[in-house]
Amino acid sequence: MNYRDTEALTMQAVTQYYKGNVQPFYEILHPNTVMLSVSRNQLFEGKKKVMEAFRIENESGISYDIENISCKTYRIEASACYAVLDSDIITCYPNGILIRVNQRLSVIWKYIRERNIEKEGVEKEGWYGMHIHVSLAQEALEAPANVAHFSEAVLADMLRPVQNEERVTMSDTNACLHYVPRSQIIYMEAAAHQTLVCLNDGENFYVSKQLKTLEEEIGEGFVRTHRKYLVNARYVDMMKGYKLRLKDGKILPMSKGNVAEVRKNLDREMH
């Protein structure tokens, strides 16, 4: 194989991955592959750890659609090359949020010839991805996703997890019932003998229940960050000192006497 064949290998592996088939990606990995991804703590040493990370991601309910994709390979030496793949990806999260990112995948390929010590005379030969780095070439979290190119079938398939999501029934102080997907609740704030419920569509309403009661009812995914606040961990953008910043820019306080426990709980729920 010529080193330029790695362009097609890279394109196939990534395209199939976003379609839900990870096998072609597994096939390009060397047992000693090192992969660095964009998220915190996303450094994986060895093919087995990369495969385990992919397995966990496949079970997360996240789906993808590719708008544009291109790849270029550069020769480093006779038996090594560098492939750079750029793609515009639409990510659909289980809560229905669509996000477009310009993602870059860099792969250092090496041509390997290894003698199999278990089978005398048998050699392992071919191009393998030895180092993989995933980064964001340009992030556009605030820009609305261009869904015009989606067919109705694609949209229905991507949003099916949202449509089937568990809903929480809440009665507000005006005796109106709200059937709210759990993922749409950003946080809840104690207010006297009531609780303010804040949703990601901008709607807020009061319920005649104390925050402690709602904490017991709402279940996993939410963290008591302060005596007045119960926060959906997935909406936390940053922690600094005794404050939290949510993805919409809102700042909430953290309990000063229990910061370590709050951070531990947030970290657990985010993963």
N, C-alpha and C positions, 0 to 999 in steps of 0.2 A: 504493500500500500504506500502511496505517496503521502507526504505530510499534508497536502491540501485536502485529502480525503477526510481529515478531522473536522473540516467545516460541516460536511454533511452529517458526520457522527454527532457533532455538537447540536446541530439544528434538530436532528431526529430525537435525541435524548430529551432536549428541553421541550420541544413541541408535544411529544408524547406525555411527558410529565404533567404539563398543564391540561392535558386531556384526561388525566387520571390514570395513565399507564406508566408506572415508574420503572418497569423492567429494563427498557433501553438505557436508562440512566445508570442502573445498577451494573449493566454490562460494560460500561466504559470505566468503571472504578477499579483501581488497583487495590489490593489488600491494604497497602500502606498509604492510601489517599488521605490528604488533609483537606478539609472543607471549612471555609470561613463564610458565615452567612451574615445577614444584616442585623439580626436581633441580638439582644444581650445574651451572653453565654453561649453563642452559637458557633463554637469552634469544635469541630469533630475530627478526631484522629483515628483513622482506620475506616475501612469499608463497612464493618459491622455497625459502628456507631452512626455513620451516615444513614444506613438503611433503617436503623431503629428510629432516628429522627424523622425520616420520611413516613414511617409507619404511623407515628404519633400525629403527624400533620394530616395524613390522609383520613384520620378518624376525627378531625376537628370540625368537619362540616364546611370548610372553606372550599370554594370552587373558583375557577379562573376562565378567562376568555382572552385570546391573543388578538390585538388589533394590528400590530406590525411586528416583524421580527427579521433580523439580518445578522450575518456572521462573517467575520474576516479572520483568516489565519496568517500568522507571521512566523517565519522560520527563525529559530534561535540557533540551532546547530544541526548537524546531520541527523541526529536521532531525537530531536526535541523541537517543539513549536508552541506558539502561544496563540490561542483562539479567543477572540473577543466577540461576544454575542450581545446585541442590544435588542430589547423588546419593549413594546407598550402593552402592559398587562392590566386588565380589569379584574380586580379581586372582589368577590362577593362573599361577605362574612355571614355567618348564620343569623345575625340580627337584621339582615337586609341591606346593610350599608354597602354601597358600591364605591370602590376607590380605584383610580387609575394611577399607576406608577410607571416611570421609565426605568426598567431594570437592566442592569449590566451583569453578565456572567463572564468571568475570565477563567480560562482553563489552560494550565500548563500541561501539554501532552508530552509523553515520552514513549519512544519505541522500545519495547521490552522483549528481551529473549532470555527466558529463564529455564534452566534444566529442572525438571521435576524429580526431586530426590526420592520420591516414593515410587516412581515408575522410571526405571533406568532407561535413558535414551530418549525420553519424551520431553519436548520443550514447549514452553508457553511463549507465544510470540504474537505481537500486535501493538497497536497504539493504546495507551491507557492514560486517563486523566489522573495526574499525580497531585495537582494542587488546584482547587476550585475556590473561587472567590465570588460571592454574590454581593452586589452593591446596588444602590439607587443612583442612576445617572442623573436623574432630575425627578424630584418628588413633587406631586401636585395634589396634595390631600384636600385642598380647599376647592379645587376645580370640580364641577359636577362631571360625572362620568358621561361620556358620549355613548349613549345606548342605542343610537339610531341604527347602528349596523347589526344589532342583535335581531335575530328572528324571534317571533313569539314563542316558538318552541324552546329556544335557548334561554330566554328570560324565565319562562315557566319552570324550566329545569333548575336554574340557578336559585330561584326564589322559593322553591318548594319547601326547603327546611324552615323558612321564615313563616310560610303559611301554616305549617304544621306545628309551630312553636307553642309551647305551653303558655297559657294566659293566666294572669292573676286577676281575680275578681275583687274590686274595691268599691266600697260605698262611700261617697263623699258626704260632706256635711249638709248638702242639699238633697240627700236621699237619692242621688243619681248613681247608678251602677256603672263602673268602668271596667271593661274587659281588656286588660293591658298585658301585652307580651313582656315577660320579665326583662328581656334584653333592652327594652325601650326605657326602663326606669334608670335615670342617671344617679339620683340620690334621693334620700328622704331626710327631712329636717324636723326635729322636735319643736313644737310651738305650743307652750302651755299644755293643755290637755288634748291637743290635736297634733297631727303630723302633716307636714307639707310634702306632697309627692311631686317630683320634678321629672318630666319626660323629655326625651330627645327631640320631640317635634315642637317643643316650646310650650306645651300645655302643662299647667300646674293646677293641682286641686288639693283640698284639705280632706283628711279622713279623721273620724272621731275615734282613733286608736292611738295608744302611746307607741313611741318608737320601739320600745323593748318588745312589745307584742308583735309588731310588724317584723322585727328582726327574727323572731322565732318562726314566723309564718313564711317569710320570703325564701328561706333556704340558702343554698350555697351560691357563691358568686358575689355576695355582698359582704362588706366589712364595716364593722363599727369603728370608725376612725376617730370619733369624738363623742362625748355624751349627747350631743345634739345631732350627729350626722351618721347615717348609714349609707355607704357609697357602693355603687356598682363598680367593682375593681377594673372592669374593662374600659371605663371612661377616665381612669386616672392617667394623666400625661406625664407628671413630674412630681417628685417629692423633694422638699428642701427645708431644712430646719423643722419647724413645727407647722408647716403648711403643705397643702396638696394643690396642684393645679390640674384642673380637668381639661379634657380635650376641647371644650368650648371656651376655654380661657378663664373660667370661674375659679377663684381661690377659696379653699375651705381650710379651716384650722384642723390640726391634729392634736390629740391629747398629749400634753407635755410630759405627763408622768408615765406614759405607756407607749412611747414612740417606737421602741424596738419591737414590741408585740404587734403594733399596727403594721409596721413594715413587713414583718414576717407573714402576717395574715394576707396582706395585699399581694406579696410575692407568690404565696401559695395559690391564691385564687386566679392570678394572672396566668399561671401555668397549669 
